[in-house]
Amino acid sequence: MSRAETLPPPLPPATRTVGQLVAESVRLYQRRFWPSLALGLGPGATGLAIAALRGWPALVFAVTGGALLMTCSYVGATAIAADVRPERRALLVALAGGVIAFVPVPFLVRWYVLPAIIWLALTGLVVPVALLERRGLRDAFVRALRLARADFVHALGSLVTLAIVSLLTASVLFFLLRGQADAALEIAAFLALLVISPLLFLGAALLYYDQAARADVGRADAR
């Protein structure tokens, strides 16, 4: 019997742990490798632009073009996780909501990373909410906040874990590419972001299902 056959089945989203969310994100990446790999183009291009601009020009780009590129990757990850082709209106609302949610992140990161992750845990689900539930912009933010509060510890813990795993893995890959291939630092950083960052977006997309299931359980218990 193979090792895969001996593994227990994954828990449903309502009871899925942080570790299982990360594992399911990896499995989704493996199943849809090429579409998932394309999600890394946005973060890779953003990283190159910020490194080239530096200072205030880099910050301006981060909250404009960078925010749009990162949101596009998140929208793509949500579509991959749901296996759907988004409608045009829902796509536009998701893009707008994602950009708005991402704008404070570069400012928060300048002080500390954790406040930025907390902010994204509270507001980031606006993208899958708008895309999959086809809500308006304001309603999508209200729904995203409600989902975040359904189990905020799980939402925050999942994003923190995904960020740590992605950062550590990207750092290792960066140094391997830099040391063995003698590539330029910018190219090594781009390739590391290209390969690893999709895991973060796929995990954030799967988190929507966890929080939605927890919210449903909470409503059922309240009745």
Secondary structure as UniProt FT lines:
FT   HELIX           3..6
FT   HELIX           13..15
FT   HELIX           18..31
FT   HELIX           33..38
FT   TURN            39..40
FT   HELIX           41..53
FT   HELIX           55..61
FT   HELIX           62..66
FT   HELIX           67..82
FT   HELIX           88..102
FT   HELIX           104..109
FT   TURN            110..111
FT   HELIX           113..123
FT   TURN            124..125
FT   HELIX           126..133
FT   HELIX           137..150
FT   HELIX           152..180
FT   HELIX           185..222
//
